Each structure stands twice: as structure tokens, then as C-alpha cells.
Amino acid sequence: MKYTKAFYSPQEAAELMEVSLNTIMNYIATDYLYAVEISAQNYRIPVRAIVRILNPELLAPSTRTENLEVDIEAELAEELAFWKEQDNLITG
């Protein structure tokens, strides 16, 4: 599927996603589909929000990394030692 616009109306999004306009409005109301509210009941949907649902593989992978094996106690001990050293430098 080729996306030709940066923003789509809810009706255009419904056609792209092959769902009803009511479904799109429900998606927006429940934050399943991100949309920018231009005025009361007037929305524009960024192409990225549509791609996230229809073709998530086209989006760049996350660059966020998580280290789940962090030794919290060791990190706190290092930080405490650092601040004690700073305090000793200040107070002599």
C-alpha cells in the first residue's frame, strides 16, 4: 500500500483501513488511533498512526534498550560513595 499524504481525514482513513467511519471515530475516542483535533469533531490522522496499525513493520524499530539485569544495590552504593566523596571534598 502506498501512502500519498502526511495526514488523512477520518473518511480517508476508513477507506484505507477498510473499516467504517464509525469505527475510525471509535478508534480515535479510545486512543487506539492517534488523531489531531482541528475543531469540534474535525480530525486529521497522521499517516504514521495509520501505518502503525496496518503495516507496523514499515516503522523504524525502537532504539530504546533496557538492561533488565541491573544491580540496583550496587548502583545505589556507588552513587552514595560518590556523594560522600563530594561532601568530604567540600567540608574538608
Secondary structure, 3 states (H helix, E strand, C coil): CCCCCCEECHHHHHHHHCCCHHHHHHHHHCCCCCCEEEECCEEEEEHHHHHHHHCHHHCCCCCCCCCCCCCHHHHHHHHHHHHHHHHHHHHC
